[in-house]
Structures are given as C-alpha cells and as structure tokens.
Amino acid sequence: MLRVGLTGGIGAGKSAVARDLAARGAVIVDSDVLAREVVAPGTEGLAEVVATFGDGVLTDGALDRAALAAVVFADPSARARLERIVHPRVRARSAELTAAAGDAIVVNDIPLLVEVGMAPTFHLVLVVEADHAVRLDRLVDRGLPRAEAESRMAAQASDEQRRRAADVVLDNSGTLDDLHARLDVVWDRLVGFEANLRAGVRASRPAELTIAAPDRTWPEQYARLAARIAYAAGDLAVTLDHIGSTSVPDLPAKDVLDIQLGVTDLAAADRLAPLLAAAGFPGNPGEWWDNPKPPDTTIWHKRLHGAADPARPVNLHVRTLDSPGWRWALLFRDWLRANPAEVAAYAQLKAGLAAQGLTVDDYADAKEPWFNEAGALAEKWASQTGWAPAAAKG
C-alpha cells in the first residue's frame, strides 16, 4: 500500500485533486469528512465538544459548525482545544479505513497535515497551492466573507512551510485541464511507487551516467527523507546524515541522494530492514561494503537500501556507528565543505569522466584512485583541524 498525504491551504483546490485521483483509482480518505463523522450526533466526540465549549455550539442536537467556527478561529487556544478533541479521533478512523484498503494508492486528504507534523508518516506528500488572490476569490465565491476568508488563510501554515514538507507541489492557479495534465505525471509516479513498494524493490535507474548541476533543494529533499526514515526506524537509528556529493554546496553530482544511517551493529541494521522497506526504502539484495582507504585493507561492511519512489533516487547506507566507513563518509563531506579548491578539483574530475560516456558502475570504479589520494588529504586536514564527526539524527 502506498500512503500519500494530500494537503494545501484553504481554497487551493485539494478537493479537485482528490476527485481526479479517485477517478484514476486511488482510495481517498478525507479528513474533513471524518472530522464531521467523529462529532456527529450521539458520538463521544460531540459530547466532549459540548462539554468544552458549551451548549451554544449545538442546534437541534447537532453541532452548529458556524457557531463553533466563530469561537475557535478567533482564539488560538480554543482552536487547540478543539484539535485535541477531534484530531486523535480522525487519525484513529483514518487508520481503520487505510488498513481496510489493501494493496492500493491511499490518499489521505488532510488540511492541517503540515501544522500537526504528519508529513513523515506518509510515503509521499502532495501539496496543492494557488496564488493568494485566486484562493481568496474562490472562498468569497463560496459565500465566505472576505475578512473571514483572510483570517482562515492566515491561521494555516504558510506556502513556504507547506513546500518544505512537499515531495510534489501542484500549482492549481489555472484551469482544471491544466491541473489534470500535471496529475498525469504525478499519477505515473504514484503507480510506479506503489508497484515497487508492493514488490519490495527499489526503483530502477538508468545505467548511463548523468552529472547534474548543483541543486539548492538537495538539502531540503534530504531533510524530508530523513524525517521519514527517522520516523520508521525509531530508536534503532542512532544517527542520520546527508552525505555524498549532493551534501556539498556547489558540487555537481548524480541526482541521487546519499543518506547515512548509523546503527549500533549490523544486527540492528538487519532488524531495521523490514521497517525501512515498509517506509519506502527496500534493501538492495546481496552483500555490500565500502572499499577501504589506504593503509586499511579490510573491506567495510554495511547494508544498502534504495528508494521505491521512481522519481527520487536514494542510496541509504546503513553503517555501524564509529566504523571506518561511517567515519569516512562524514570526513569526506566535511573536508570538501571546508576546501573549495578540492570541490573544484572533484567537479573537474566528474566532468572529465562524464565526457567519456561511462556507465554508472564504471564511473564509480574510475574515481577510486582519486578517492585514495583524497583520503590522505582529508586525514591530514582532520589532524590539523582537530576534526571529529558531528553526526545528527533527523
């Protein structure tokens, strides 16, 4: 099952996206619908709302949503009290519906997904956005007074906050035909992601080598994936770090994010494997290790996972904390970050190898002599500066 979180500001058009995805075969779990269900007449949720806010929020035994909105939207503390009543019940009901969906693409439509910190619980987060003026006009057209529409928009997360949580951002400022065309691409990605997840395999990658220009969003993409990995791994993950070329500013790289997960031992890595696979990071079959750097001659064993998402290649290296391979990944990154001349030299090497038309595997082998020399330089730098690993979790 692929679990997708769908969110966006009020008036952005989440419902249009949800309808389109449902027509393509997705199972939609709508939190707004569930939020009404859990405070329907006769429910424990409604009883708690009345006990908290008084009989003034009732009309003929049912919740007077307009009266309740007038209370909570003007008072953040009141809104927080309402959320503590409604959100746990909505999450529980959502979990029931999701579990019953079986092998499917399940889209959870959650207006406050970012605000309540739920992004890491999904395989992928889809954010719908539209220009502020477009959203405001849509809300006014629905009959909401302009001042109240502005207030409701201001009470939600900002566009920038939602983008930081988004694996996919859908601009819905235009026509429904425009939106449908964008969703064609998204749907292909979701279908491939679900198939790989169900099969327990990473997404296939081209054998041809492509070196991309530096992308300023690589660290943001890492942060989203790291939060997802940390949520899945729990206490078994001791450290999580962005490593490799995409972690170094201004360095061209293959568009593959390298992530290092530090564990106490490889037995812990093996216990983690099914948890990571369920989160969208299946293990690569076979034995995996890193080539040692001179003068060491012993191979550095590790576990390697990939991403089931066909649009976001990932190498997830699971290494034993304080092992040579774990330490080297952090040293190499920090040495490059501190030495722009070495970044330029490495970029030149990459460009030269890419021009030879190498495959990805041949490229990795061709870099080894340079890495051996770089290892000696990095160790010298570490000794001179007193460098020590400063790994972070999450």
Residue, then its C-alpha position, 0 to 999 in steps of 0.5 A: m500500500l502506498r500512503v500519500g498525504l494530500t494537503g494545501g491551504i484553504g481554497a487551493g483546490k485539494s478537493a479537485v485533486a482528490r476527485d481526479l485521483a479517485a477517478r484514476g483509482a486511488v482510495i481517498v480518505d478525507s479528513d474533513v469528512l471524518a472530522r464531521e463523522v467523529v462529532a456527529p450526533g450521539t458520538e463521544g466526540l460531540a459530547e466532549v465538544v459540548a462539554t468544552f465549549g458549551d451548549g451554544v455550539l449545538t442546534d437541534g442536537a447537532l453541532d452548529r459548525a458556524a457557531l463553533a467556527a466563530v469561537v475557535f478561529a478567533d482564539p488560538s487556544a480554543r482552536a487547540r482545544l478543539e484539535r485535541i478533541v477531534h484530531p486523535r479521533v480522525r487519525a484513529r478512523s483514518a487508520e481503520l479505513t487505510a488498513a481496510a484498503g489493501d494493496a492500493i494508492v491511499v490518499n489521505d486528504i488532510p488540511l492541517l497535515v503540515e501544522v500537526g507534523m504528519a508529513p513523515t508518516f506518509h510515503l509521499v506528500l502532495v501539496v496543492e497551492a494557488d496564488h493568494a488572490v485566486r484562493l481568496d476569490r474562490l472562498v468569497d465565491r463560496g459565500l465566505p466573507r472576505a475578512e473571514a476568508e483572510s483570517r482562515m488563510a492566515a491561521q494555516a501554515s504558510d506556502e513556504q512551510r507547506r513546500r518544505a514538507a512537499d515531495v510534489v507541489l501542484d500549482n492549481s492557479g489555472t484551469l482544471d485541464d491544466l491541473h489534470a495534465r500535471l496529475d498525469v505525471v504525478w499519477d505515473r509516479l504514484v503507480g510506479f511507487e506503489a508497484n515497487l513498494r508492493a514488490g519490495v524493490r527499489a526503483s530502477r535507474p538508468a545505467e548511463l551516467t548523468i552529472a547534474a548541476p548543483d541543486r539548492t533543494w538537495p538539502e531540503q529533499y534530504a531533510r524530508l527523507a530523513a524525517r521519514i526514515a527517522y520516523a520508521a526506524g525509531d530508536l534503532a537509528v542512532t544517527l542520520d546524515h546527508i552525505g555524498s556529493t549532493s551534501v556539498p554546496d556547489l558540487p555537481a553530482k548524480d541526482v541521487l541522494d546519499i543518506q547515512l544511517g548509523v546503527t549500533d551493529l549490523a544486527a540492528a541494521d538487519r532488524l531495521a530492514p523490514l521497517l525501512a522497506a515498509a517506509g519506502f526504502p527496500g534493501n538492495p539484495g546481496e552483500w555490500w561494503d565500502n572499499p577501504k582507504p589506504p593503509d586499511t585493507t579490510i573491506w567495510h561492511k554495511r547494508l544498502h537500501g534504495a528508494a521505491d519512489p521512481a522519481r527520487p533516487v536514494n542510496l541509504h547506507v546503513r553503517t555501524l556507528d564509529s566504523p571506518g566507513w561511517r567515519w569516512a563518509l562524514l570526513f569526506r563531506d566535511w573536508l570538501r565543505a571546508n576546501p573549495a579548491e578540492v570541490a573544484a578539483y572533484a567537479q573537474l574530475k566528474a566532468g572529465l569522466a562524464a565526457q567519456g560516456l561511462t556507465v554508472d558502475d564504471y564511473a564509480d570504479a574510475k574515481e577510486p584512485w582519486f578517492n585514495e589520494a583524497g583520503a590522505l588529504a582529508e586525514k591530514w586536514a582532520s589532524q590539523t583541524g582537530w576534526a571529529p564527526a558531528a553526526a545528527k539524527g533527523 
